[in-house]
Amino acid sequence: MNQEFLKPQRATNESGEERRVGVEFEFTGVEMEDIASLLSMLYGGKIEQLSTFEFKIVKTRFGDFGLELDAQLIRDKKYEKFLRSIGIDLSEYEGQYVVEDSLKDLASSVVPYEIITPPIPLSKMGELTSLVDGLRTLKAKGTGSSFVYAFGLHLNPEIPDESTATLLNYLRAYVLLDPWIRKDISVDVSRRLTPFINRFEDDYMEHILNPDYQPNQTEFIKDYFEFGNSRNRPLDMQPLFMYLNEELTSKLVEDTLTSSRPAFHYRLPNCSLEDEAWTLAGEWNRWVLVETLAEDDESLLQYCNAYLKMRRETVIRFEAKWIELMDRWVKNV
C-alpha cells in the first residue's frame, strides 16, 4: 500500500512559496454530523452547520473545510420554489427539517457527500491519510461499494507559474499519459457509464500536441472551448482559465458560476474508500508523473511527435500500443 506522497519537481510557485493542493472526496454511508466531527477532531476548528445539507469546519490549522451533499438542486433548496408554486411554504411548516432530512436520506443513496479541503501545502499532504483512515473506520462507502456509486476524487494542484508555455506543457503531458492512467487506476464500471469519462477529442489532442502550436494566452483559452471542451474533462481547465482571464472565459462558457482558482482541476474517476488497498498517495503520485513529463522538455517533445506519428500510421490497437509505450516511460522515470 503506497502511503508516500511524492514531491513534484517544482515544489514552489512563482512567488517562491510552497505549492498547495486542494482535495475533494465523494462518498456516502456516513452521517454528516459524524463527518464534521471527524474533520474537527483531526484538524481542529469549529463546526458550523449552514443548512441540513451543508456544513463548514472553520479555522482549522489548514483553513476552512467544506462538507455538503453534492446535489445542487437540494443544496440550494431549489425545491422550495416548486413547493411554493403549489401553495406549500416550508418556512411556515413546523416539520420543515423532517422534510429536508427525508430529502437528504433519499438523495444520499445515489448522490455523494463531498468533503472539500482547503489548499494543503505539499509537505503536509500526508496528514490527509488520517482522514481516509477515519472515513474507513466510519464505514464510508466509496465508488466500488455499489454499481450506482459514480463517486470521484478531485485534486486541485496549484500551478507552478502562469506562463502559457508551462500550462500547455502540463496539458500535453496529461493527454499523453491519460490512457495509461485510466488503465492503471482500473476505472470503475459506474464511471464508464456516466458522462464524467468524456476524454479530450482526438482533433484537440492532435492540435495541442503539434510542436508548432505555440499559442498566446488568449489563443490557448479560445482554442480550448472552440474544440468543444467543457468542465466535463478529466483535466478541467475552466477554473484555471477563469482565474487567468475571467472576462474572456465568461464569454466562452455557459457555466458562469465556475469557481476561479490558480490550479489544475484533475478529476479522478474513483474514490475507493471501501478498498483497503486504495490510497490518496497512489492517486496523487500518478499526477506527479504528469508533472515529471511536463517538466522534461526533451521527452515531452519526443512523445508528442511519437503520438502524432503513431496516430497517423496505426489502424488498429492504437490505444494498447500507446499504453505500452507510456508504460515503458513510466518504468524508467
Order of alpha helices (4+ residues) and beta strands (2+ residues): beta-alpha-beta-beta-beta-alpha-alpha-alpha-beta-beta-alpha-beta-alpha-alpha-alpha-alpha-beta-alpha-alpha-beta-alpha-alpha-alpha
